[in-house]
Amino acid sequence: MSLLDPPADKPDKSRAMAFTIAALAVVAIVALWFTFRYYPEKKATERFFDALIAGDTAKAYQLWKPGPTYSMKDFLADWGPQGYFGPVKSYSILHAKAPKGSNAIAVSVEVSPFTPMPDTSDTEKSRRTKVVEVWVLASDKSFSFPVP
């Protein structure tokens, strides 16, 4: 090798490996973000429904963080043992989404008066299963019903 000879070419293999690792890292970050972006709101929803299942309506009412117009009597009319959505014996969180222009997260929950959650093939029990959408305010994890 003389001084006038060009230097040896570096193999492109290391460059391709770096791009592959960077692309996989970006895909993993995006996948994790989509998986856990509503995690705090889903966790608050789980605590609320777990309190309802345990029959602790006072704790559930406290977790709801109601406004002055939503009394305990109104809450029990919705979530109590003889309420519209009650009795809640099992639940399943279906999905969560952020409605456009809202500061709340809409969480869709399937509630059933049976333990465990009935299978879709059991038509007699599954017809009493209701899907309810509750809104969870992202700032303080308070609950409300969607406004039509």
Backbone as JSON Lines, residues from 0, in Angstrom:
{"i":0,"aa":"M","n":[0.83,-1.16,0.0],"ca":[0.0,0.0,0.0],"c":[0.88,1.23,0.0]}
{"i":1,"aa":"S","n":[0.57,2.14,-0.89],"ca":[1.35,3.37,-0.99],"c":[0.52,4.54,-0.48]}
{"i":2,"aa":"L","n":[1.12,5.68,-0.43],"ca":[0.44,6.86,0.05],"c":[-0.66,7.33,-0.89]}
{"i":3,"aa":"L","n":[-0.55,6.98,-2.14],"ca":[-1.53,7.43,-3.12],"c":[-2.72,6.48,-3.27]}
{"i":4,"aa":"D","n":[-2.65,5.33,-2.66],"ca":[-3.77,4.39,-2.74],"c":[-4.92,4.88,-1.86]}
{"i":5,"aa":"P","n":[-6.17,4.7,-2.34],"ca":[-7.32,5.12,-1.52],"c":[-7.45,4.2,-0.3]}
{"i":6,"aa":"P","n":[-8.04,4.73,0.78],"ca":[-8.21,3.89,1.97],"c":[-9.21,2.77,1.7]}
{"i":7,"aa":"A","n":[-9.1,1.74,2.46],"ca":[-9.99,0.6,2.29],"c":[-11.41,1.01,2.66]}
{"i":8,"aa":"D","n":[-12.39,0.5,1.92],"ca":[-13.8,0.82,2.18],"c":[-14.27,0.13,3.45]}
{"i":9,"aa":"K","n":[-15.07,0.89,4.23],"ca":[-15.68,0.29,5.42],"c":[-16.9,-0.49,4.97]}
{"i":10,"aa":"P","n":[-17.16,-1.61,5.58],"ca":[-18.35,-2.36,5.19],"c":[-19.62,-1.61,5.64]}
{"i":11,"aa":"D","n":[-20.66,-1.66,4.82],"ca":[-21.93,-0.99,5.14],"c":[-22.77,-1.78,6.14]}
{"i":12,"aa":"K","n":[-22.28,-2.91,6.55],"ca":[-23.02,-3.76,7.46],"c":[-23.28,-3.06,8.8]}
{"i":13,"aa":"S","n":[-22.31,-2.34,9.33],"ca":[-22.5,-1.68,10.62],"c":[-23.52,-0.54,10.51]}
{"i":14,"aa":"R","n":[-23.53,0.15,9.37],"ca":[-24.5,1.22,9.16],"c":[-25.92,0.66,9.06]}
{"i":15,"aa":"A","n":[-26.09,-0.45,8.38],"ca":[-27.41,-1.08,8.26],"c":[-27.89,-1.58,9.62]}
{"i":16,"aa":"M","n":[-26.99,-2.1,10.4],"ca":[-27.35,-2.58,11.74],"c":[-27.79,-1.41,12.62]}
{"i":17,"aa":"A","n":[-27.12,-0.28,12.53],"ca":[-27.48,0.89,13.33],"c":[-28.87,1.4,12.93]}
{"i":18,"aa":"F","n":[-29.17,1.46,11.65],"ca":[-30.49,1.9,11.19],"c":[-31.58,0.91,11.63]}
{"i":19,"aa":"T","n":[-31.28,-0.37,11.59],"ca":[-32.24,-1.38,12.02],"c":[-32.55,-1.25,13.51]}
{"i":20,"aa":"I","n":[-31.53,-1.07,14.31],"ca":[-31.73,-0.92,15.75],"c":[-32.51,0.36,16.05]}
{"i":21,"aa":"A","n":[-32.2,1.44,15.36],"ca":[-32.92,2.7,15.57],"c":[-34.39,2.55,15.17]}
{"i":22,"aa":"A","n":[-34.67,1.89,14.06],"ca":[-36.05,1.7,13.62],"c":[-36.82,0.83,14.6]}
{"i":23,"aa":"L","n":[-36.21,-0.23,15.1],"ca":[-36.86,-1.08,16.09],"c":[-37.12,-0.33,17.39]}
{"i":24,"aa":"A","n":[-36.22,0.53,17.79],"ca":[-36.41,1.32,19.0],"c":[-37.6,2.28,18.83]}
{"i":25,"aa":"V","n":[-37.7,2.91,17.66],"ca":[-38.82,3.82,17.4],"c":[-40.14,3.05,17.41]}
{"i":26,"aa":"V","n":[-40.19,1.89,16.78],"ca":[-41.4,1.07,16.76],"c":[-41.77,0.64,18.18]}
{"i":27,"aa":"A","n":[-40.81,0.25,18.99],"ca":[-41.08,-0.16,20.37],"c":[-41.61,1.01,21.19]}
{"i":28,"aa":"I","n":[-41.06,2.19,21.02],"ca":[-41.52,3.37,21.76],"c":[-42.95,3.72,21.37]}
{"i":29,"aa":"V","n":[-43.26,3.68,20.09],"ca":[-44.62,3.98,19.62],"c":[-45.6,2.93,20.14]}
{"i":30,"aa":"A","n":[-45.23,1.66,20.1],"ca":[-46.11,0.6,20.59],"c":[-46.36,0.74,22.09]}
{"i":31,"aa":"L","n":[-45.33,1.04,22.85],"ca":[-45.51,1.24,24.3],"c":[-46.37,2.47,24.58]}
{"i":32,"aa":"W","n":[-46.22,3.53,23.82],"ca":[-47.03,4.72,24.02],"c":[-48.5,4.41,23.77]}
{"i":33,"aa":"F","n":[-48.81,3.71,22.68],"ca":[-50.19,3.36,22.39],"c":[-50.76,2.4,23.43]}
{"i":34,"aa":"T","n":[-49.95,1.55,23.99],"ca":[-50.41,0.59,24.99],"c":[-50.7,1.26,26.32]}
{"i":35,"aa":"F","n":[-49.86,2.19,26.75],"ca":[-49.97,2.76,28.09],"c":[-50.42,4.22,28.14]}
{"i":36,"aa":"R","n":[-50.91,4.79,27.05],"ca":[-51.22,6.22,27.06],"c":[-52.4,6.56,27.96]}
{"i":37,"aa":"Y","n":[-53.35,5.65,28.19],"ca":[-54.48,5.92,29.06],"c":[-54.42,5.06,30.33]}
{"i":38,"aa":"Y","n":[-53.25,4.62,30.69],"ca":[-53.09,3.74,31.85],"c":[-53.61,4.36,33.15]}
{"i":39,"aa":"P","n":[-53.3,5.62,33.49],"ca":[-53.8,6.18,34.75],"c":[-55.33,6.24,34.81]}
{"i":40,"aa":"E","n":[-55.96,6.56,33.7],"ca":[-57.42,6.65,33.66],"c":[-58.05,5.26,33.78]}
{"i":41,"aa":"K","n":[-57.45,4.28,33.14],"ca":[-57.95,2.9,33.25],"c":[-57.79,2.39,34.68]}
{"i":42,"aa":"K","n":[-56.68,2.73,35.32],"ca":[-56.45,2.3,36.71],"c":[-57.47,2.94,37.63]}
{"i":43,"aa":"A","n":[-57.79,4.22,37.43],"ca":[-58.81,4.89,38.25],"c":[-60.17,4.23,38.02]}
{"i":44,"aa":"T","n":[-60.46,3.85,36.79],"ca":[-61.71,3.18,36.48],"c":[-61.77,1.82,37.17]}
{"i":45,"aa":"E","n":[-60.67,1.09,37.18],"ca":[-60.62,-0.2,37.87],"c":[-60.88,-0.03,39.37]}
{"i":46,"aa":"R","n":[-60.28,0.98,39.99],"ca":[-60.51,1.21,41.43],"c":[-61.98,1.51,41.7]}
{"i":47,"aa":"F","n":[-62.6,2.32,40.83],"ca":[-64.01,2.66,41.0],"c":[-64.89,1.41,40.91]}
{"i":48,"aa":"F","n":[-64.7,0.61,39.87],"ca":[-65.54,-0.57,39.69],"c":[-65.23,-1.66,40.72]}
{"i":49,"aa":"D","n":[-63.99,-1.74,41.18],"ca":[-63.67,-2.69,42.24],"c":[-64.41,-2.32,43.54]}
{"i":50,"aa":"A","n":[-64.53,-1.02,43.81],"ca":[-65.29,-0.58,44.99],"c":[-66.76,-0.93,44.83]}
{"i":51,"aa":"L","n":[-67.31,-0.78,43.63],"ca":[-68.71,-1.14,43.4],"c":[-68.93,-2.64,43.59]}
{"i":52,"aa":"I","n":[-68.01,-3.45,43.08],"ca":[-68.13,-4.9,43.21],"c":[-68.07,-5.31,44.69]}
{"i":53,"aa":"A","n":[-67.22,-4.64,45.45],"ca":[-67.1,-4.94,46.88],"c":[-68.3,-4.45,47.67]}
{"i":54,"aa":"G","n":[-69.18,-3.7,47.02],"ca":[-70.37,-3.18,47.7],"c":[-70.12,-1.92,48.5]}
{"i":55,"aa":"D","n":[-68.94,-1.34,48.34],"ca":[-68.56,-0.12,49.06],"c":[-68.97,1.1,48.24]}
{"i":56,"aa":"T","n":[-70.27,1.41,48.26],"ca":[-70.76,2.53,47.45],"c":[-70.27,3.88,47.97]}
{"i":57,"aa":"A","n":[-69.97,3.97,49.27],"ca":[-69.44,5.22,49.81],"c":[-68.06,5.52,49.21]}
{"i":58,"aa":"K","n":[-67.21,4.49,49.14],"ca":[-65.88,4.67,48.55],"c":[-66.01,4.96,47.06]}
{"i":59,"aa":"A","n":[-66.91,4.26,46.38],"ca":[-67.11,4.49,44.95],"c":[-67.6,5.91,44.7]}
{"i":60,"aa":"Y","n":[-68.49,6.4,45.56],"ca":[-68.98,7.78,45.44],"c":[-67.84,8.77,45.66]}
{"i":61,"aa":"Q","n":[-66.97,8.47,46.6],"ca":[-65.81,9.31,46.86],"c":[-64.86,9.3,45.65]}
{"i":62,"aa":"L","n":[-64.64,8.14,45.06],"ca":[-63.78,8.04,43.88],"c":[-64.39,8.76,42.67]}
{"i":63,"aa":"W","n":[-65.72,8.81,42.61],"ca":[-66.41,9.49,41.51],"c":[-66.1,10.99,41.55]}
{"i":64,"aa":"K","n":[-65.86,11.53,42.74],"ca":[-65.6,12.95,42.97],"c":[-66.72,13.79,42.35]}
{"i":65,"aa":"P","n":[-67.93,13.62,42.85],"ca":[-69.08,14.27,42.21],"c":[-69.13,15.77,42.44]}
{"i":66,"aa":"G","n":[-69.84,16.41,41.54],"ca":[-70.11,17.84,41.71],"c":[-71.26,18.03,42.68]}
{"i":67,"aa":"P","n":[-71.59,19.28,42.98],"ca":[-72.64,19.55,43.97],"c":[-74.04,19.11,43.51]}
{"i":68,"aa":"T","n":[-74.25,18.92,42.23],"ca":[-75.58,18.54,41.74],"c":[-75.79,17.03,41.69]}
{"i":69,"aa":"Y","n":[-74.74,16.24,41.93],"ca":[-74.84,14.77,41.85],"c":[-74.74,14.21,43.26]}
{"i":70,"aa":"S","n":[-75.89,14.05,43.91],"ca":[-75.92,13.61,45.31],"c":[-75.72,12.1,45.41]}
{"i":71,"aa":"M","n":[-75.55,11.64,46.64],"ca":[-75.42,10.21,46.9],"c":[-76.68,9.47,46.45]}
{"i":72,"aa":"K","n":[-77.83,10.1,46.61],"ca":[-79.09,9.49,46.18],"c":[-79.09,9.29,44.66]}
{"i":73,"aa":"D","n":[-78.61,10.28,43.92],"ca":[-78.5,10.16,42.46],"c":[-77.5,9.08,42.08]}
{"i":74,"aa":"F","n":[-76.39,9.05,42.82],"ca":[-75.36,8.04,42.56],"c":[-75.91,6.64,42.75]}
{"i":75,"aa":"L","n":[-76.64,6.43,43.86],"ca":[-77.22,5.1,44.12],"c":[-78.29,4.75,43.09]}
{"i":76,"aa":"A","n":[-78.99,5.75,42.57],"ca":[-79.99,5.49,41.52],"c":[-79.31,5.01,40.24]}
{"i":77,"aa":"D","n":[-78.05,5.4,40.05],"ca":[-77.3,4.93,38.88],"c":[-76.53,3.65,39.16]}
{"i":78,"aa":"W","n":[-75.78,3.61,40.29],"ca":[-74.83,2.54,40.52],"c":[-75.18,1.62,41.69]}
{"i":79,"aa":"G","n":[-76.19,1.93,42.44],"ca":[-76.55,1.12,43.61],"c":[-77.08,-0.26,43.22]}
{"i":80,"aa":"P","n":[-77.37,-1.11,44.22],"ca":[-77.85,-2.47,43.95],"c":[-79.14,-2.51,43.12]}
{"i":81,"aa":"Q","n":[-80.02,-1.52,43.29],"ca":[-81.22,-1.45,42.48],"c":[-81.13,-0.34,41.44]}
{"i":82,"aa":"G","n":[-79.94,0.17,41.2],"ca":[-79.74,1.27,40.27],"c":[-79.81,0.83,38.82]}
{"i":83,"aa":"Y","n":[-79.72,1.8,37.94],"ca":[-79.83,1.53,36.51],"c":[-78.71,0.6,36.02]}
{"i":84,"aa":"F","n":[-77.49,0.83,36.47],"ca":[-76.36,-0.01,36.05],"c":[-76.07,-1.12,37.04]}
{"i":85,"aa":"G","n":[-76.72,-1.13,38.17],"ca":[-76.42,-2.09,39.22],"c":[-77.32,-3.3,39.18]}
{"i":86,"aa":"P","n":[-77.03,-4.28,39.96],"ca":[-75.81,-4.38,40.77],"c":[-74.63,-4.76,39.89]}
{"i":87,"aa":"V","n":[-73.49,-4.19,40.19],"ca":[-72.28,-4.48,39.42],"c":[-71.53,-5.59,40.14]}
{"i":88,"aa":"K","n":[-71.46,-6.75,39.51],"ca":[-70.75,-7.89,40.1],"c":[-69.47,-8.23,39.34]}
{"i":89,"aa":"S","n":[-69.4,-7.8,38.08],"ca":[-68.18,-8.0,37.29],"c":[-68.15,-6.92,36.21]}
{"i":90,"aa":"Y","n":[-66.97,-6.66,35.71],"ca":[-66.8,-5.64,34.67],"c":[-65.62,-5.99,33.78]}
{"i":91,"aa":"S","n":[-65.59,-5.35,32.64],"ca":[-64.47,-5.52,31.71],"c":[-64.28,-4.19,30.98]}
{"i":92,"aa":"I","n":[-63.08,-3.65,31.06],"ca":[-62.8,-2.4,30.36],"c":[-62.58,-2.75,28.89]}
{"i":93,"aa":"L","n":[-63.4,-2.16,28.03],"ca":[-63.33,-2.46,26.61],"c":[-62.25,-1.62,25.92]}
{"i":94,"aa":"H","n":[-62.34,-0.31,26.06],"ca":[-61.34,0.57,25.45],"c":[-61.44,1.96,26.06]}
{"i":95,"aa":"A","n":[-60.43,2.74,25.79],"ca":[-60.39,4.13,26.23],"c":[-59.98,4.98,25.04]}
{"i":96,"aa":"K","n":[-60.56,6.17,24.98],"ca":[-60.21,7.09,23.89],"c":[-60.36,8.51,24.38]}
{"i":97,"aa":"A","n":[-59.72,9.42,23.69],"ca":[-59.79,10.84,24.03],"c":[-60.68,11.53,23.0]}
{"i":98,"aa":"P","n":[-61.91,11.9,23.39],"ca":[-62.76,12.62,22.44],"c":[-62.13,13.94,22.02]}
{"i":99,"aa":"K","n":[-62.29,14.27,20.78],"ca":[-61.68,15.49,20.24],"c":[-62.25,16.72,20.95]}
{"i":100,"aa":"G","n":[-61.37,17.6,21.37],"ca":[-61.77,18.83,22.03],"c":[-62.17,18.67,23.47]}
{"i":101,"aa":"S","n":[-61.85,17.54,24.08],"ca":[-62.22,17.29,25.47],"c":[-60.97,17.12,26.32]}
{"i":102,"aa":"N","n":[-61.09,17.44,27.6],"ca":[-59.97,17.22,28.52],"c":[-60.19,15.95,29.35]}
{"i":103,"aa":"A","n":[-61.13,15.12,28.92],"ca":[-61.44,13.87,29.62],"c":[-61.16,12.68,28.7]}
{"i":104,"aa":"I","n":[-61.03,11.52,29.32],"ca":[-60.83,10.27,28.59],"c":[-62.12,9.47,28.71]}
{"i":105,"aa":"A","n":[-62.66,9.04,27.57],"ca":[-63.87,8.23,27.55],"c":[-63.48,6.76,27.68]}
{"i":106,"aa":"V","n":[-63.93,6.13,28.76],"ca":[-63.62,4.73,29.01],"c":[-64.92,3.93,28.88]}
{"i":107,"aa":"S","n":[-64.93,2.98,27.96],"ca":[-66.09,2.11,27.78],"c":[-65.9,0.86,28.61]}
{"i":108,"aa":"V","n":[-66.92,0.57,29.43],"ca":[-66.83,-0.55,30.37],"c":[-68.08,-1.41,30.21]}
{"i":109,"aa":"E","n":[-67.86,-2.7,30.18],"ca":[-68.95,-3.68,30.14],"c":[-69.22,-4.11,31.58]}
{"i":110,"aa":"V","n":[-70.44,-3.9,32.07],"ca":[-70.78,-4.27,33.45],"c":[-71.84,-5.35,33.45]}
{"i":111,"aa":"S","n":[-71.74,-6.25,34.41],"ca":[-72.66,-7.37,34.49],"c":[-73.1,-7.6,35.93]}
{"i":112,"aa":"P","n":[-74.35,-8.04,36.12],"ca":[-74.8,-8.37,37.47],"c":[-74.43,-9.79,37.88]}
{"i":113,"aa":"F","n":[-73.57,-10.46,37.1],"ca":[-73.18,-11.83,37.39],"c":[-71.68,-11.92,37.59]}
{"i":114,"aa":"T","n":[-71.28,-12.88,38.44],"ca":[-69.86,-13.17,38.66],"c":[-69.59,-14.58,38.2]}
{"i":115,"aa":"P","n":[-68.64,-14.86,37.4],"ca":[-67.8,-13.96,36.62],"c":[-68.56,-13.38,35.43]}
{"i":116,"aa":"M","n":[-67.86,-12.57,34.66],"ca":[-68.46,-11.96,33.47],"c":[-68.96,-13.08,32.56]}
{"i":117,"aa":"P","n":[-70.25,-13.04,32.18],"ca":[-70.79,-14.13,31.36],"c":[-70.18,-14.15,29.96]}
{"i":118,"aa":"D","n":[-70.06,-15.34,29.44],"ca":[-69.55,-15.54,28.08],"c":[-70.61,-15.09,27.08]}
{"i":119,"aa":"T","n":[-70.2,-14.67,25.92],"ca":[-71.17,-14.22,24.91],"c":[-72.07,-15.35,24.43]}
{"i":120,"aa":"S","n":[-71.64,-16.58,24.61],"ca":[-72.48,-17.72,24.2],"c":[-73.63,-17.95,25.18]}
{"i":121,"aa":"D","n":[-73.52,-17.44,26.4],"ca":[-74.59,-17.56,27.38],"c":[-75.54,-16.37,27.19]}
{"i":122,"aa":"T","n":[-76.5,-16.53,26.28],"ca":[-77.36,-15.41,25.9],"c":[-78.24,-14.92,27.03]}
{"i":123,"aa":"E","n":[-78.69,-15.82,27.9],"ca":[-79.57,-15.42,28.99],"c":[-78.88,-14.44,29.94]}
{"i":124,"aa":"K","n":[-77.64,-14.73,30.29],"ca":[-76.91,-13.85,31.2],"c":[-76.29,-12.66,30.47]}
{"i":125,"aa":"S","n":[-75.81,-12.88,29.26],"ca":[-75.12,-11.79,28.56],"c":[-76.08,-10.7,28.1]}
{"i":126,"aa":"R","n":[-77.36,-10.98,28.0],"ca":[-78.29,-9.93,27.59],"c":[-78.48,-8.9,28.7]}
{"i":127,"aa":"R","n":[-78.15,-9.25,29.94],"ca":[-78.25,-8.31,31.06],"c":[-76.96,-7.51,31.25]}
{"i":128,"aa":"T","n":[-75.96,-7.81,30.43],"ca":[-74.72,-7.06,30.47],"c":[-74.92,-5.73,29.74]}
{"i":129,"aa":"K","n":[-74.43,-4.66,30.35],"ca":[-74.57,-3.32,29.77],"c":[-73.2,-2.74,29.48]}
{"i":130,"aa":"V","n":[-73.14,-1.93,28.45],"ca":[-71.92,-1.2,28.16],"c":[-72.17,0.25,28.54]}
{"i":131,"aa":"V","n":[-71.35,0.75,29.43],"ca":[-71.48,2.12,29.9],"c":[-70.19,2.88,29.57]}
{"i":132,"aa":"E","n":[-70.35,4.12,29.19],"ca":[-69.19,4.97,28.92],"c":[-69.11,6.0,30.02]}
{"i":133,"aa":"V","n":[-67.99,6.0,30.72],"ca":[-67.74,7.01,31.74],"c":[-66.57,7.86,31.28]}
{"i":134,"aa":"W","n":[-66.61,9.12,31.64],"ca":[-65.52,10.02,31.32],"c":[-64.67,10.21,32.56]}
{"i":135,"aa":"V","n":[-63.37,10.1,32.38],"ca":[-62.43,10.3,33.47],"c":[-61.63,11.55,33.16]}
{"i":136,"aa":"L","n":[-61.76,12.54,34.02],"ca":[-61.02,13.79,33.84],"c":[-59.55,13.51,34.11]}
{"i":137,"aa":"A","n":[-58.71,13.82,33.15],"ca":[-57.3,13.47,33.24],"c":[-56.58,14.17,34.39]}
{"i":138,"aa":"S","n":[-57.0,15.37,34.75],"ca":[-56.27,16.14,35.76],"c":[-56.45,15.59,37.17]}
{"i":139,"aa":"D","n":[-57.68,15.22,37.55],"ca":[-57.89,14.77,38.93],"c":[-58.54,13.38,39.03]}
{"i":140,"aa":"K","n":[-58.73,12.71,37.92],"ca":[-59.29,11.35,37.86],"c":[-60.71,11.3,38.41]}
{"i":141,"aa":"S","n":[-61.47,12.39,38.24],"ca":[-62.87,12.38,38.63],"c":[-63.69,11.82,37.47]}
{"i":142,"aa":"F","n":[-64.87,11.31,37.8],"ca":[-65.72,10.65,36.82],"c":[-66.94,11.5,36.49]}
{"i":143,"aa":"S","n":[-67.48,11.27,35.31],"ca":[-68.75,11.86,34.93],"c":[-69.32,11.04,33.77]}
{"i":144,"aa":"F","n":[-70.57,11.31,33.46],"ca":[-71.18,10.7,32.29],"c":[-70.98,11.62,31.1]}
{"i":145,"aa":"P","n":[-70.89,11.08,29.89],"ca":[-70.73,11.95,28.73],"c":[-71.94,12.85,28.55]}
{"i":146,"aa":"V","n":[-71.69,14.05,28.13],"ca":[-72.76,15.02,27.88],"c":[-73.17,14.87,26.43]}
{"i":147,"aa":"P","n":[-74.48,14.65,26.19],"ca":[-74.9,14.46,24.8],"c":[-74.77,15.71,23.96]}
